[in-house]
């Protein structure tokens, strides 16, 4: 595998302190509907943190795993619009015209290279880990609940 590329690999995630994005059954309610409790103190800064609303419009390609893709299918609407979506899965059957299936990281890299990718959103715990191992992630944004996991934002198991 080569990591020479013309695109930027970017991650935007909400995760628990122990590194999980979803509960064991894939539920993301802790992100979308947190239990009532104490609130974090507001942080004042001259620089606002970039949230999903500023991150996602700059993305032109998405590489995600099967678990995240299947979770997204339960949302009311397709959250990716017309962005190019590559689902990394060894077992997923073809049939959704909105996605391209890649059976390996190498195949996903060939798809990205052949499609003129510039800003690639890498999502799904296993896919993020695989891209990190291959030195394909340039930026990671971790977000607290207000900026992550809202209905329509893809998240899944690590």
LOTIVO-570280 format. One record per residue: x, y, z of N, C-alpha, C, O in turn; residue in three letters. Coordinates in Angstrom, 3 decimals, padded with zeros to 6 digits, m for minus. Layout:
// residues N
     n_east    n_north       n_up    ca_east   ca_north      ca_up     c_east    c_north       c_up     o_east    o_north       o_up   code
          X          Y          Z          X          Y          Z          X          Y          Z          X          Y          Z    ALA
...
END
This chain:
// residues 158
     n_east    n_north       n_up    ca_east   ca_north      ca_up     c_east    c_north       c_up     o_east    o_north       o_up   code
    000.847   m001.170    000.000    000.000    000.000    000.000    000.895    001.236    000.000    001.926    001.283    000.672    UNK
    000.478    002.214   m000.759    001.208    003.483   m000.779    000.364    004.549   m000.119   m000.863    004.509   m000.215    UNK
    000.988    005.495    000.544    000.205    006.580    001.118    000.460    007.905    000.400    000.098    008.964    000.913    UNK
    001.080    007.857   m000.788    001.179    009.055   m001.604   m000.228    009.392   m002.093   m000.918    008.543   m002.657    UNK
   m000.640    010.626   m001.874   m001.997    011.007   m002.236   m002.095    012.504   m002.388   m001.265    013.249   m001.866    UNK
   m003.103    012.941   m003.097   m003.337    014.361   m003.311   m004.480    014.894   m002.463   m004.867    016.052   m002.622    UNK
   m005.029    014.088   m001.572   m006.175    014.488   m000.766   m005.800    014.547    000.711   m004.772    014.016    001.130    UNK
   m006.650    015.197    001.483   m006.469    015.329    002.927   m007.466    014.422    003.628   m008.669    014.510    003.384    UNK
   m006.974    013.555    004.493   m007.837    012.676    005.282   m008.237    013.360    006.567   m007.384    013.784    007.347    UNK
   m009.553    013.469    006.790   m010.063    014.221    007.940   m011.075    013.384    008.714   m011.882    012.665    008.124    UNK
   m011.023    013.485    010.027   m011.953    012.786    010.914   m012.668    013.831    011.757   m012.046    014.766    012.260    UNK
   m013.967    013.670    011.907   m014.766    014.487    012.815   m015.611    013.503    013.599   m016.448    012.807    013.024    UNK
   m015.402    013.435    014.902   m016.093    012.418    015.678   m016.456    012.910    017.059   m015.827    013.815    017.606    UNK
   m017.467    012.304    017.599   m017.802    012.432    019.013   m017.547    011.070    019.613   m018.003    010.064    019.068    UNK
   m016.833    011.010    020.717   m016.516    009.711    021.308   m016.534    009.824    022.822   m016.305    010.892    023.390    UNK
   m016.812    008.693    023.461   m016.730    008.638    024.907   m015.258    008.648    025.320   m014.374    008.422    024.493    UNK
   m015.006    008.906    026.580   m013.621    008.964    027.042   m012.902    007.629    026.903   m011.674    007.589    026.831    UNK
   m013.669    006.522    026.864   m013.032    005.223    026.681   m012.919    004.832    025.216   m012.582    003.690    024.904    UNK
   m013.201    005.778    024.304   m012.924    005.582    022.895   m014.039    004.999    022.052   m013.806    004.626    020.902    UNK
   m015.252    004.909    022.595   m016.343    004.344    021.815   m017.212    005.437    021.218   m017.405    006.498    021.813    UNK
   m017.732    005.156    020.031   m018.603    006.087    019.332   m020.061    005.685    019.538   m020.948    006.539    019.531    UNK
   m020.312    004.390    019.722   m021.667    003.885    019.906   m021.664    002.834    021.012   m020.618    002.328    021.420    UNK
   m022.875    002.523    021.483   m023.014    001.440    022.461   m022.775    000.105    021.750   m022.752    000.068    020.520    UNK
   m022.597   m000.992    022.494   m022.319   m002.284    021.857   m023.334   m002.693    020.790   m022.965   m003.362    019.825    UNK
   m024.600   m002.308    020.940   m025.617   m002.634    019.950   m025.702   m001.641    018.806   m026.565   m001.771    017.938    UNK
   m024.819   m000.650    018.790   m024.808    000.341    017.719   m025.624    001.588    018.016   m025.669    002.500    017.191    UNK
   m026.274    001.650    019.179   m027.089    002.812    019.507   m026.204    004.033    019.760   m025.126    003.920    020.345    UNK
   m026.668    005.195    019.314   m025.925    006.443    019.511   m026.719    007.434    020.355   m026.488    008.642    020.289    UNK
   m027.665    006.912    021.156   m028.522    007.790    021.947   m027.749    008.622    022.968   m028.192    009.707    023.346    UNK
   m026.607    008.125    023.413   m025.833    008.912    024.375   m025.307    010.184    023.729   m025.008    011.152    024.428    UNK
   m025.190    010.199    022.405   m024.785    011.400    021.678   m025.987    012.270    021.325   m025.940    013.494    021.449    UNK
   m027.065    011.620    020.881   m028.216    012.378    020.393   m029.161    012.800    021.498   m029.795    013.851    021.396    UNK
   m029.274    011.994    022.567   m030.193    012.270    023.676   m029.505    012.001    025.000   m029.846    011.037    025.684    UNK
   m028.539    012.836    025.378   m027.788    012.553    026.602   m028.671    012.648    027.838   m029.640    013.406    027.884    UNK
   m028.308    011.862    028.828   m029.028    011.901    030.097   m028.860    013.266    030.742   m027.814    013.898    030.593    UNK
   m029.889    013.732    031.465   m029.731    015.024    032.143   m028.633    014.927    033.197   m028.427    013.879    033.811    UNK
   m027.962    015.996    033.384   m026.884    016.002    034.365   m026.165    017.327    034.324   m026.595    018.260    033.646    UNK
   m025.077    017.410    035.046   m024.336    018.673    035.063   m023.811    019.017    033.673   m023.460    018.136    032.889    UNK
   m023.765    020.285    033.392   m023.261    020.776    032.108   m021.804    021.182    032.278   m021.385    021.583    033.363    UNK
   m021.043    021.075    031.207   m019.668    021.546    031.234   m019.659    023.068    031.283   m020.578    023.724    030.793    UNK
   m018.639    023.602    031.863   m018.490    025.046    031.899   m018.295    025.574    030.484   m017.665    024.924    029.649    UNK
   m018.834    026.741    030.227   m018.621    027.363    028.926   m017.188    027.850    028.838   m016.642    028.390    029.800    UNK
   m016.595    027.657    027.695   m015.220    028.082    027.474   m015.259    029.342    026.628   m015.927    029.395    025.596    UNK
   m014.546    030.338    027.072   m014.477    031.554    026.282   m013.125    031.602    025.600   m012.089    031.326    026.204    UNK
   m013.163    031.957    024.340   m011.948    032.021    023.554   m012.164    032.994    022.414   m013.295    033.207    021.976    UNK
   m011.092    033.580    021.938   m011.205    034.463    020.777   m011.343    033.653    019.492   m011.664    034.211    018.442    UNK
   m011.102    032.326    019.564   m011.231    031.454    018.393   m012.342    030.449    018.651   m012.270    029.657    019.591    UNK
   m013.353    030.487    017.823   m014.441    029.529    017.958   m014.001    028.179    017.396   m013.316    028.109    016.376    UNK
   m014.406    027.116    018.078   m014.132    025.776    017.565   m014.999    025.535    016.340   m016.164    025.930    016.301    UNK
   m014.425    024.893    015.353   m015.186    024.586    014.155   m016.090    023.406    014.432   m015.639    022.376    014.933    UNK
   m017.356    023.549    014.113   m018.323    022.489    014.330   m018.664    021.785    013.034   m018.096    022.067    011.979    UNK
   m019.592    020.874    013.137   m020.046    020.091    011.984   m020.491    020.993    010.849   m020.234    020.692    009.683    UNK
   m021.152    022.088    011.169   m021.691    022.986    010.147   m020.605    023.633    009.297   m020.861    023.993    008.148    UNK
   m019.419    023.785    009.830   m018.308    024.336    009.051   m017.397    023.236    008.504   m016.715    023.440    007.500    UNK
   m017.384    022.080    009.153   m016.547    020.968    008.701   m017.134    020.296    007.452   m016.444    020.155    006.442    UNK
   m018.385    019.890    007.520   m018.962    019.050    006.477   m019.056    019.697    005.097   m018.830    019.001    004.107    UNK
   m019.374    020.977    004.971   m019.439    021.545    003.617   m018.106    021.499    002.860   m018.105    021.531    001.629    UNK
   m016.986    021.426    003.563   m015.684    021.384    002.904   m015.256    019.997    002.454   m014.183    019.838    001.872    UNK
   m016.070    019.005    002.714   m015.763    017.615    002.364   m016.303    017.312    000.976   m017.416    017.721    000.644    UNK
   m015.525    016.594    000.151   m016.058    016.190   m001.157   m016.206    014.677   m001.276   m016.944    014.203   m002.140    UNK
   m015.523    013.910   m000.432   m015.616    012.451   m000.443   m015.744    011.949    000.993   m015.272    012.585    001.935    UNK
   m016.389    010.800    001.137   m016.553    010.156    002.438   m016.127    008.700    002.291   m016.537    008.013    001.355    UNK
   m015.302    008.240    003.224   m014.992    006.821    003.309   m015.479    006.364    004.673   m015.057    006.888    005.704    UNK
   m016.360    005.397    004.667   m016.965    004.929    005.899   m017.026    003.415    005.896   m016.808    002.778    004.866    UNK
   m017.319    002.849    007.039   m017.443    001.402    007.141   m018.881    000.948    006.986   m019.810    001.755    006.946    UNK
   m019.041   m000.352    006.900   m020.368   m000.932    006.732   m021.273   m000.616    007.917   m022.449   m000.307    007.727    UNK
   m020.744   m000.689    009.135   m021.561   m000.406    010.321   m022.105    001.012    010.316   m023.280    001.231    010.612    UNK
   m021.260    001.973    009.983   m021.702    003.362    009.914   m022.708    003.536    008.784   m023.728    004.203    008.961    UNK
   m022.436    002.952    007.643   m023.361    003.029    006.506   m024.731    002.464    006.892   m025.759    003.078    006.605    UNK
   m024.747    001.305    007.538   m026.026    000.715    007.935   m026.741    001.564    008.969   m027.970    001.623    008.972    UNK
   m025.997    002.220    009.846   m026.623    003.139    010.817   m027.244    004.324    010.092   m028.367    004.722    010.399    UNK
   m026.519    004.887    009.133   m027.013    006.030    008.365   m028.308    005.684    007.638   m029.177    006.540    007.473    UNK
   m028.438    004.437    007.206   m029.660    004.022    006.509   m030.899    004.094    007.409   m032.022    004.111    006.906    UNK
   m030.707    004.138    008.740   m031.849    004.248    009.656   m032.280    005.697    009.871   m033.332    005.934    010.465    UNK
   m031.501    006.670    009.406   m031.857    008.079    009.564   m033.030    008.420    008.653   m033.296    007.717    007.678    UNK
   m033.722    009.495    008.974   m034.864    009.928    008.167   m034.475    010.302    006.743   m035.251    010.086    005.812    UNK
   m033.292    010.855    006.570   m032.851    011.305    005.245   m031.378    010.944    005.059   m030.634    010.797    006.028    UNK
   m030.976    010.804    003.807   m029.572    010.548    003.461   m028.772    011.786    003.818   m029.004    012.839    003.226    UNK
   m027.828    011.708    004.771   m027.154    012.912    005.257   m026.015    013.414    004.379   m025.484    014.496    004.630    UNK
   m025.625    012.656    003.352   m024.436    012.991    002.590   m024.703    013.808    001.338   m023.760    014.222    000.665    UNK
   m025.967    014.050    001.010   m026.279    014.803   m000.197   m025.675    014.131   m001.415   m025.809    012.921   m001.599    UNK
   m025.011    014.919   m002.242   m024.433    014.384   m003.473   m022.936    014.074   m003.335   m022.263    013.826   m004.335    UNK
   m022.421    014.086   m002.121   m020.997    013.789   m001.925   m020.709    012.339   m002.307   m021.564    011.467   m002.145    UNK
   m019.522    012.090   m002.806   m019.111    010.730   m003.183   m018.874    009.932   m001.915   m018.105    010.358   m001.053    UNK
   m019.526    008.769   m001.783   m019.426    007.927   m000.589   m018.842    006.576   m000.970   m019.359    005.883   m001.846    UNK
   m017.755    006.216   m000.295   m017.126    004.914   m000.460   m017.322    004.153    000.846   m016.922    004.622    001.912    UNK
   m017.939    002.975    000.758   m018.139    002.136    001.935   m017.108    001.025    001.892   m017.049    000.247    000.940    UNK
   m016.300    000.964    002.933   m015.253   m000.049    003.039   m015.853   m001.277    003.718   m016.153   m001.247    004.911    UNK
   m016.025   m002.353    002.959   m016.628   m003.568    003.506   m016.231   m004.773    002.660   m016.242   m004.720    001.430    UNK
   m015.885   m005.847    003.339   m015.563   m007.092    002.633   m016.817   m007.891    002.311   m016.757   m008.831    001.518    UNK
   m017.966   m007.535    002.915   m019.160   m008.375    002.790   m020.396   m007.673    002.242   m021.347   m008.348    001.849    UNK
   m020.415   m006.360    002.203   m021.618   m005.644    001.785   m021.946   m005.935    000.325   m021.070   m005.892   m000.539    UNK
   m023.216   m006.231    000.060   m023.651   m006.489   m001.316   m023.935   m005.166   m002.014   m024.390   m004.207   m001.391    UNK
   m023.661   m005.129   m003.307   m023.944   m003.934   m004.104   m025.448   m003.752   m004.210   m026.216   m004.689   m003.992    UNK
   m025.862   m002.533   m004.549   m027.282   m002.303   m004.735   m027.730   m000.895   m004.407   m028.865   m000.529   m004.713    UNK
   m026.879   m000.095   m003.795   m027.227    001.289   m003.471   m026.421    002.189   m004.396   m025.196    002.257   m004.291    UNK
   m027.099    002.873   m005.293   m026.409    003.698   m006.289   m025.733    004.922   m005.682   m024.964    005.597   m006.367    UNK
   m025.999    005.221   m004.420   m025.380    006.384   m003.767   m023.974    006.090   m003.286   m023.246    007.009   m002.909    UNK
   m023.577    004.823   m003.292   m022.274    004.447   m002.728   m021.440    003.644   m003.718   m021.950    003.067   m004.679    UNK
   m020.136    003.630   m003.445   m019.198    002.729   m004.100   m018.646    001.835   m003.007   m018.251    002.324   m001.949    UNK
   m018.613    000.547   m003.243   m018.078   m000.385   m002.248   m016.614   m000.660   m002.570   m016.260   m000.969   m003.708    UNK
   m015.770   m000.540   m001.544   m014.355   m000.905   m001.649   m014.123   m002.063   m000.696   m014.544   m002.011    000.460    UNK
   m013.466   m003.093   m001.161   m013.248   m004.299   m000.352   m011.998   m004.207    000.518   m011.787   m005.060    001.380    UNK
   m011.161   m003.183    000.308   m009.925   m003.029    001.085   m009.545   m001.547    001.112   m010.069   m000.742    000.343    UNK
   m008.631   m001.210    002.006   m008.124    000.160    002.046   m007.448    000.496    000.718   m007.620    001.600    000.202    UNK
   m006.681   m000.440    000.159   m006.033   m000.192   m001.137   m007.063    000.127   m002.219   m006.861    001.037   m003.023    UNK
   m008.159   m000.616   m002.238   m009.206   m000.356   m003.234   m009.844    001.015   m002.994   m010.138    001.731   m003.952    UNK
   m010.061    001.386   m001.735   m010.601    002.718   m001.428   m009.641    003.803   m001.909   m010.074    004.826   m002.439    UNK
   m008.337    003.583   m001.725   m007.338    004.554   m002.180   m007.368    004.706   m003.699   m007.242    005.815   m004.218    UNK
   m007.533    003.597   m004.407   m007.637    003.680   m005.868   m008.890    004.459   m006.276   m008.844    005.257   m007.212    UNK
   m009.990    004.236   m005.591   m011.232    004.971   m005.882   m011.031    006.469   m005.635   m011.458    007.291   m006.446    UNK
   m010.390    006.824   m004.529   m010.145    008.236   m004.216   m009.234    008.873   m005.252   m009.479    009.993   m005.700    UNK
   m008.182    008.158   m005.630   m007.239    008.692   m006.622   m007.917    008.896   m007.972   m007.647    009.874   m008.669    UNK
   m008.788    007.979   m008.332   m009.441    008.049   m009.633   m010.607    009.003   m009.711   m011.143    009.238   m010.794    UNK
   m011.010    009.558   m008.585   m012.190    010.429   m008.592   m011.874    011.878   m008.240   m012.781    012.688   m008.052    UNK
   m010.592    012.201   m008.151   m010.223    013.590   m007.883   m010.514    014.058   m006.478   m010.826    015.232   m006.275    UNK
   m010.422    013.175   m005.502   m010.697    013.540   m004.112   m009.766    014.650   m003.645   m008.592    014.692   m004.014    UNK
   m010.307    015.547   m002.828   m009.517    016.620   m002.232   m009.611    016.561   m000.708   m008.589    016.456   m000.030    UNK
   m010.817    016.629   m000.171   m011.044    016.602    001.269   m011.894    015.379    001.589   m013.066    015.317    001.217    UNK
   m011.302    014.407    002.278   m011.950    013.125    002.515   m012.300    012.981    003.990   m011.429    013.005    004.859    UNK
   m013.594    012.831    004.252   m014.103    012.581    005.598   m014.049    011.075    005.839   m014.730    010.312    005.155    UNK
   m013.246    010.648    006.802   m013.093    009.243    007.155   m013.924    009.000    008.405   m013.721    009.655    009.427    UNK
   m014.869    008.050    008.327   m015.813    007.850    009.433   m015.980    006.369    009.725   m015.837    005.524    008.842    UNK
   m016.284    006.075    010.970   m016.460    004.698    011.429   m015.208    004.244    012.143   m014.102    004.357    011.614    UNK
   m015.383    003.734    013.338   m014.237    003.394    014.176   m013.198    002.511    013.523   m012.008    002.817    013.579    UNK
   m013.624    001.411    012.899   m012.655    000.494    012.283   m011.970    001.131    011.082   m010.780    000.912    010.857    UNK
   m012.709    001.913    010.312   m012.123    002.575    009.142   m011.128    003.642    009.598   m010.041    003.758    009.032    UNK
   m011.490    004.409    010.601   m010.568    005.417    011.142   m009.288    004.739    011.613   m008.190    005.212    011.318    UNK
   m009.422    003.630    012.344   m008.240    002.916    012.829   m007.377    002.420    011.665   m006.153    002.533    011.711    UNK
   m008.004    001.875    010.632   m007.247    001.377    009.473   m006.534    002.521    008.765   m005.385    002.367    008.350    UNK
   m007.193    003.658    008.622   m006.569    004.802    007.957   m005.457    005.394    008.825   m004.452    005.865    008.293    UNK
   m005.616    005.379    010.142   m004.545    005.832    011.023   m003.323    004.920    010.893   m002.195    005.404    010.795    UNK
   m003.542    003.612    010.893   m002.420    002.666    010.752   m001.676    002.877    009.437   m000.462    002.685    009.363    UNK
   m002.411    003.271    008.402   m001.797    003.480    007.086   m001.293    004.908    006.903   m000.868    005.275    005.808    UNK
   m001.334    005.720    007.962   m000.869    007.107    007.924   m001.635    007.939    006.873   m001.039    008.695    006.105    UNK
   m002.958    007.779    006.863   m003.802    008.466    005.890   m004.697    009.531    006.513   m005.540    010.106    005.824    UNK
   m004.528    009.801    007.802   m005.332    010.816    008.488   m004.449    012.029    008.760   m003.381    011.913    009.360    UNK
   m004.908    013.188    008.310   m004.169    014.431    008.505   m004.752    015.298    009.611   m004.058    016.147    010.172    UNK
   m006.008    015.089    009.919   m006.692    015.952    010.887   m007.738    015.142    011.624   m008.492    014.386    011.013    UNK
   m007.785    015.301    012.952   m008.832    014.683    013.764   m009.477    015.777    014.599   m008.801    016.508    015.323    UNK
   m010.790    015.875    014.487   m011.553    016.797    015.327   m012.465    015.970    016.220   m013.340    015.249    015.741    UNK
   m012.253    016.083    017.500   m013.130    015.434    018.467   m014.046    016.507    019.020   m013.617    017.625    019.307    UNK
   m015.292    016.158    019.164   m016.263    017.152    019.558   m017.072    016.673    020.744   m017.353    015.483    020.890    UNK
   m017.437    017.615    021.579   m018.342    017.241    022.654   m019.754    017.177    022.104   m019.966    017.503    020.936    UNK
   m020.690    016.785    022.876   m022.035    016.481    022.452   m022.717    017.552    021.620   m023.441    017.201    020.689    UNK
   m022.535    018.816    021.893   m023.239    019.846    021.146   m022.879    019.852    019.665   m023.682    020.300    018.847    UNK
   m021.705    019.372    019.301   m021.274    019.391    017.906   m021.158    018.017    017.280   m020.687    017.895    016.149    UNK
   m021.573    016.988    017.983   m021.414    015.642    017.413   m022.635    014.791    017.684   m023.300    014.931    018.710    UNK
   m022.911    013.920    016.755   m023.913    012.907    016.963   m025.346    013.339    016.801   m026.242    012.559    017.124    UNK
   m025.620    014.535    016.320   m027.005    014.920    016.099   m027.601    014.087    014.993   m026.879    013.560    014.147    UNK
   m028.927    013.963    014.994   m029.587    013.178    013.955   m029.091    013.626    012.594   m029.094    014.818    012.285    UNK
   m028.673    012.691    011.797   m028.154    013.008    010.477   m026.643    013.024    010.395   m026.080    012.995    009.300    UNK
   m025.976    013.069    011.543   m024.518    013.008    011.525   m024.089    011.564    011.701   m024.484    010.925    012.676    UNK
   m023.313    011.046    010.810   m022.938    009.643    010.879   m021.985    009.339    012.028   m021.006    010.053    012.245    UNK
   m022.284    008.281    012.752   m021.420    007.752    013.789   m021.637    006.260    013.852   m022.686    005.776    013.427    UNK
   m020.678    005.519    014.367   m020.860    004.071    014.463   m019.877    003.478    015.450   m019.121    004.192    016.109    UNK
   m019.902    002.169    015.539   m019.010    001.458    016.456   m017.550    001.603    016.035   m017.257    001.748    014.848    UNK
   m016.633    001.563    017.008   m015.217    001.585    016.640   m014.809    000.272    016.036   m013.649    000.098    015.662    UNK
END
